[in-house]
Amino acid sequence: MTRKIRVISPEVAEPAERLWSNCLRVDDAVYLSGFTSRANDGETIQGDNSYEQAKVIFSKMKNLLEAAGGTIDDIVTMTIFVTDMKHNQGVWQARREFFSGDYPACALVGVKELGKPEILVEIQGQARLSKAD
């Protein structure tokens, strides 16, 4: 029987009730919502450039995957949204600091804007845990 479980981490702020889930685990699959570098206060944007923002985002993803019973290296695919294609260089730099082995499959999408003008990057992902509980 398939079970859908909401995964939370004390390190990652949860959205207001009934908006969305940050992370859902379905058997050995984990679905990560699109994350920005918004701080736990819900307002402050952490990082003045795409590299700093991507590090915050990958930290959130790492924390949630660990709470789900996996690691960041369990991510198999990501979609990265940037407000300017030149921001991909900072994202790639941060990605090299978080991932090892085979990198996730990835799509890079240029968008006009994200939730706030100072948000440069948003990343969502899907993972398959090495071993289901």
C-alpha positions in Angstrom: 0.0 0.0 0.0 1.4 3.4 -1.0 1.8 5.8 1.9 2.2 9.6 1.5 4.0 11.1 4.5 4.6 14.8 5.1 8.3 15.3 6.1 9.3 18.2 8.3 12.6 19.4 9.7 13.2 21.9 12.5 15.7 23.6 10.2 13.2 24.5 7.5 10.2 26.7 8.1 6.9 25.2 7.2 4.4 27.1 5.0 1.2 28.4 6.5 -1.3 25.6 7.0 -3.2 24.4 3.9 -0.9 26.1 1.3 1.5 23.3 0.3 3.9 20.8 1.8 7.7 21.4 1.6 8.4 17.7 1.4 6.4 14.6 0.8 7.6 11.0 1.0 5.8 8.3 -1.0 7.4 4.9 -0.4 11.0 5.5 -1.5 10.3 8.6 -3.5 10.7 12.1 -2.0 9.2 15.2 -3.6 10.7 18.6 -2.7 8.7 21.8 -3.3 10.3 24.7 -5.0 12.6 26.4 -2.4 14.0 29.9 -2.3 16.4 31.4 0.2 13.6 32.8 2.2 14.6 32.7 5.9 12.5 31.0 8.6 10.8 34.3 9.3 9.1 34.0 6.0 10.2 37.4 4.8 14.0 37.9 4.8 15.8 36.7 1.7 19.2 35.2 2.6 22.0 35.7 0.1 22.8 38.6 -2.2 23.7 36.5 -5.2 22.8 33.2 -6.8 25.6 31.3 -5.2 24.6 32.3 -1.7 21.0 31.8 -2.4 21.6 28.3 -3.9 23.6 27.3 -0.8 20.6 28.2 1.4 18.3 26.2 -0.8 20.5 23.1 -1.0 20.9 23.2 2.8 17.1 23.2 3.1 16.8 20.3 0.7 19.6 18.4 2.5 17.9 18.9 5.9 14.5 17.6 4.6 16.0 14.6 2.8 17.8 13.6 6.0 14.5 14.0 7.9 13.0 11.7 5.3 15.8 9.1 5.8 18.0 9.9 2.9 20.8 12.2 1.8 21.1 15.0 -0.7 22.8 12.5 -3.1 19.4 10.7 -3.4 18.1 13.6 -5.5 17.6 12.2 -9.0 16.1 15.3 -10.8 16.0 19.0 -10.2 14.3 22.0 -11.9 16.2 25.2 -11.3 14.5 28.5 -12.0 16.6 31.7 -12.4 15.7 35.2 -13.1 18.7 35.7 -15.3 20.6 32.9 -17.1 23.9 34.3 -15.8 22.8 33.1 -12.3 23.4 29.5 -13.3 27.2 29.9 -12.6 26.5 30.6 -8.9 24.1 27.7 -8.7 26.6 25.3 -10.3 29.3 26.4 -7.9 27.0 25.8 -4.9 25.9 22.5 -6.3 29.5 21.2 -6.5 29.7 21.9 -2.7 26.7 19.8 -1.9 26.6 16.8 -4.3 29.0 14.0 -5.0 29.0 11.1 -7.4 26.5 11.2 -10.2 24.8 14.6 -10.2 21.0 14.8 -10.6 19.3 15.2 -13.9 18.5 18.8 -14.2 16.5 21.4 -16.1 17.4 25.1 -16.0 14.5 27.5 -16.7 14.8 31.3 -17.1 11.8 33.2 -15.7 10.9 36.8 -15.6 10.5 37.0 -11.8 10.1 34.9 -8.7 8.2 35.6 -5.4 10.1 38.8 -4.6 12.5 40.9 -6.7 15.5 39.9 -4.6 14.9 36.2 -5.1 17.2 35.1 -7.9 16.9 31.3 -7.7 14.2 28.7 -6.9 14.9 24.9 -7.0 12.6 21.9 -6.7 13.6 18.3 -6.8 12.7 14.7 -6.6 14.6 11.9 -4.9 14.6 8.2 -4.6 15.8 6.9 -1.3 18.5 4.2 -1.4 16.4 2.1 1.0 12.7 2.5 1.9 11.8 2.0 5.6 
